Amino acid sequence: MRKGRKNNELREVKFTHNYTKNALGSVLVEFGDTKVITTASVEVGKPKWMDKEDKRGWVTAEYSLLPASTNTRVSRERSKVSGRTHEIQRLIGRSLRACVDLEKMTDVTITIDADVIQADGGTRCASICGGFVAMQDAIKKLLDNGTLTENPIKEPLAAVSAGIVEGEIRLDLEYEEDSHADVDSNIVLTKSGNIVEFQTTAEGHTLTKQQMDEIFNLAQEGINKIISLY
């Protein structure tokens, strides 16, 4: 049994809205000791690579571990983004695009920035959750000021980690658990239960179909609880 939590329990999850004043949406998201500042910046216009005839808007993301976010100082990625960072940025972006109708965002680009100020496992999942809330707050303001005429959000979504540690299936892994996990999963689901991402990796051990189903069901319960906090 993990210290202080049952295997099916989330860490304390908290969202602090309007955390900074300049971004249209800004949220401090906390999953236990993991803390991420997520902001939603809005530009009128579409990405340069998008065809002029394309009527869609766009949602993209950038992610960063700040230098003192981990026990050992992380160097800033000034000139080259690491493979891990690139992977997480793409995950955040495609997750958030999955829950919006881009055709209702014509000529609007929303950029989500996720800056990890303290890392204790699950930073990508926390970034997705905080990114959604920041995007949702920004969209409310765009509707209020007339930039958007329809709400493009189809339904909320959230993300959570899970895995098998010491033979036990556990929800929302802290770093110490994640670093020793036999199986590590990151799950992104919409409120209705549709799958956006189901990343599962076995480290030195295989897993059964039954265990995979149990991980999914546990993650879905956790995601429903997270969405209820939005």
C-alpha positions in Angstrom: 0.0 0.0 0.0 1.4 3.4 -0.9 1.9 5.9 1.9 -1.1 8.1 2.6 -3.2 7.0 -0.4 -5.2 4.1 -1.6 -4.3 2.7 -5.0 -7.4 4.1 -6.6 -7.0 7.6 -5.1 -5.8 10.7 -6.8 -3.4 13.1 -5.2 -5.0 16.4 -4.1 -5.9 18.1 -7.4 -6.3 21.9 -7.4 -6.9 24.5 -10.1 -6.2 28.2 -9.4 -7.8 30.4 -12.1 -6.5 33.8 -13.3 -3.0 33.0 -11.9 -1.3 35.5 -14.1 -2.8 38.8 -15.5 -1.6 39.0 -19.1 -2.7 35.7 -20.7 -6.4 35.4 -21.6 -6.5 32.2 -19.6 -4.1 31.2 -16.9 -4.2 28.4 -14.4 -1.9 27.0 -11.7 -2.7 23.3 -11.7 -1.5 21.1 -8.8 -1.4 17.3 -8.6 0.0 16.8 -5.2 3.6 18.2 -5.3 3.5 18.5 -9.1 2.8 22.1 -10.0 2.4 23.6 -13.5 1.5 27.1 -14.7 -0.6 26.8 -17.8 -1.5 29.8 -19.9 -3.6 30.3 -23.0 -2.5 33.0 -25.4 -4.7 34.1 -28.3 -3.7 35.4 -31.7 -6.0 36.5 -34.5 -4.9 34.6 -37.6 -4.0 31.1 -38.6 -0.6 29.3 -38.6 1.6 30.1 -41.7 1.5 26.5 -42.8 -2.3 26.4 -43.0 -3.9 27.0 -46.5 -5.7 30.4 -46.9 -8.9 28.5 -47.9 -8.8 26.5 -44.6 -11.6 27.8 -42.3 -10.3 26.1 -39.2 -8.6 27.8 -36.2 -5.8 26.0 -34.4 -4.7 25.0 -30.9 -1.0 24.3 -30.2 1.1 23.9 -27.1 4.6 24.4 -25.7 6.0 22.6 -22.6 8.9 23.3 -20.4 10.5 22.0 -17.2 11.9 25.0 -15.4 15.4 24.7 -14.1 14.6 24.2 -10.4 11.5 22.0 -10.9 13.4 18.8 -10.2 16.0 17.7 -7.6 18.8 18.2 -10.1 18.7 21.5 -12.0 17.3 21.1 -15.5 19.0 23.2 -18.2 16.8 25.6 -20.2 16.2 24.3 -23.7 17.2 27.5 -25.5 18.4 26.3 -28.9 17.2 22.8 -29.2 14.1 21.1 -27.8 14.7 17.6 -26.5 12.8 14.6 -27.9 10.9 14.2 -24.6 9.8 17.8 -24.6 8.8 17.6 -28.3 6.7 14.5 -27.6 4.9 16.1 -24.6 4.2 19.3 -26.6 2.6 17.3 -29.4 0.6 15.2 -26.9 -0.8 18.3 -25.2 -1.7 20.0 -28.5 -3.4 17.0 -30.1 -5.3 16.3 -26.9 -6.7 19.8 -26.7 -7.6 19.8 -30.4 -9.5 16.6 -30.0 -12.1 18.3 -27.8 -12.8 21.4 -29.9 -14.5 22.1 -33.2 -11.7 24.0 -35.0 -14.2 25.2 -37.7 -15.9 27.3 -35.0 -12.5 29.0 -34.3 -11.9 30.5 -37.8 -8.7 32.7 -37.8 -8.1 32.2 -34.1 -5.0 30.5 -32.8 -4.7 29.5 -29.1 -1.3 28.6 -27.8 -1.1 26.7 -24.5 2.1 27.1 -22.5 2.8 24.6 -19.8 5.7 25.5 -17.5 6.5 23.0 -14.8 7.6 24.8 -11.7 7.7 21.6 -9.5 7.8 18.0 -10.8 6.8 15.0 -8.8 5.4 12.7 -11.6 2.5 13.2 -14.0 3.6 16.5 -15.4 2.3 15.9 -18.9 -1.1 14.8 -17.5 -1.3 17.8 -15.2 -0.3 20.0 -18.2 -3.2 18.7 -20.3 -5.7 19.2 -17.5 -4.5 22.7 -16.7 -4.2 23.5 -20.4 -7.8 22.6 -21.0 -9.0 24.8 -18.1 -6.9 27.7 -19.3 -8.2 27.2 -22.8 -11.8 27.0 -21.5 -11.3 30.3 -19.6 -9.8 32.0 -22.6 -12.7 30.8 -24.9 -15.3 32.2 -22.4 -13.6 35.6 -22.8 -13.5 35.3 -26.6 -17.3 34.6 -26.6 -17.9 37.5 -24.3 -16.0 40.0 -26.5 -17.5 38.7 -29.7 -14.3 37.2 -31.2 -16.0 33.9 -31.2 -19.8 33.5 -31.9 -20.0 29.8 -31.0 -18.4 27.8 -28.2 -16.0 25.4 -30.0 -15.5 23.1 -27.0 -17.3 19.8 -27.7 -16.8 18.3 -24.3 -14.3 18.5 -21.4 -11.3 16.2 -21.2 -8.7 15.3 -18.7 -5.6 13.1 -18.3 -4.1 11.0 -15.6 -1.2 8.6 -15.1 -1.6 5.0 -13.8 0.6 2.0 -13.7 1.7 -1.2 -12.0 4.1 -0.8 -9.1 5.2 -3.7 -7.0 2.4 -5.8 -8.6 -0.3 -3.3 -7.7 -2.3 -1.2 -10.2 -2.1 2.4 -9.0 -3.6 5.7 -10.0 -1.8 9.0 -10.4 1.8 8.0 -9.9 4.2 10.1 -8.0 7.8 10.3 -9.2 9.1 7.6 -6.8 6.4 5.2 -8.0 6.8 6.2 -11.7 10.5 5.6 -11.6 10.0 2.1 -10.3 6.9 1.1 -12.2 6.7 -2.2 -14.1 4.0 -0.7 -16.3 3.5 3.1 -16.9 0.4 4.6 -18.6 -0.8 8.0 -19.5 -4.5 8.2 -20.4 -6.4 11.1 -21.9 -10.2 10.7 -22.1 -13.2 13.0 -22.8 -16.0 13.3 -20.3 -18.1 10.8 -22.3 -15.3 8.3 -22.0 -13.9 8.5 -25.6 -10.2 7.8 -25.9 -7.8 10.6 -27.0 -4.6 8.8 -25.9 -3.8 5.6 -24.2 -0.1 5.3 -23.8 1.0 2.1 -22.0 4.6 0.9 -21.7 5.8 -2.2 -19.9 9.3 -1.9 -18.4 10.8 -5.4 -18.1 7.5 -7.1 -17.4 4.5 -7.8 -19.7 0.9 -7.0 -18.8 -2.3 -8.9 -19.5 -5.4 -7.7 -21.3 -7.2 -7.9 -18.0 -4.6 -5.6 -16.3 -4.8 -3.2 -19.2 -8.6 -3.0 -18.8 -8.2 -2.5 -15.1 -5.8 0.4 -15.7 -8.2 2.0 -18.1 -11.2 1.7 -15.8 -9.2 3.1 -12.9 -8.0 6.0 -15.0 -11.5 6.7 -16.2 -12.7 7.0 -12.6 -9.9 9.4 -11.8 -10.5 11.5 -14.9 -14.2 11.9 -14.0 -13.2 13.2 -10.6 -10.7 15.6 -12.2 -13.3 17.0 -14.6 -15.7 17.5 -11.7 -13.2 20.0 -10.3 -13.0 22.2 -13.5 
